[in-house]
Amino acid sequence: MRRADVAVACSGNDGPQARDEHGALEAVLKLYDAIKKKNVNELSDIIAEECLCVSNFVSAFQPFLGKKQVLAFFSYLMKNLGNNLQFVVQQTVDDGMVVAVSWKLEWNKAPLHLGKGFSLYTCHVYQGKVMIKNVEIFLEPILQIEPVRMKLISLLITVMEKLNPQAMLTKTRKAIIFLVILMILFLFKYQT
């Protein structure tokens, strides 16, 4: 995860409520860090038992209910993102226990923008610990990544990672490069 311009408002109030409010932002940033590290145990530490997760790029009609389903969703996401994708996160709202972030999904080996979205997190304090209770994830409408398209992007990244720059002049490599370029154009034709 690359963090861009995350600003935290400070006040003179250093009571428990102020710590909880900053804890909400910290919990959300821990979520993206755990996704980057593909660490389900870290995710489990910040996801509440009664968590509700809604995502428009997997299924807007069937929310994920409870910690088990939410962790399964994030595990699926981490598995399909590969090793070279990263979220670039920018905080947009930090209002107490509600945190909103805008994010971009990028390939970390080249400036390749794969999508952007907005996420809204509602946190609560449970046994003295700030936990994420509700997650709403919205991917920009142009790139509605359904499971098939998510697999296509994963395949595209895998192919791109295996290309050897020194051997790109062979006919097979040229065909692969041509197919990759066609797939990129297909995936992002409406993005600009």
JOURZI-V556396 format. One record per helix or strand of 2 or more residues. SS is the DSSP state (H for helix, E for strand). FROM is the first residue (numbers start at 1). LEN is the number of residues. Records with the same first field share a line. If there is no record, write none. Layout:
SS: FROM-LEN  FROM-LEN
This chain:
E: 2-2  47-9  59-7  85-11  98-10  112-15  129-11
H: 16-22  40-7  66-16  141-3  147-16  165-3  171-18
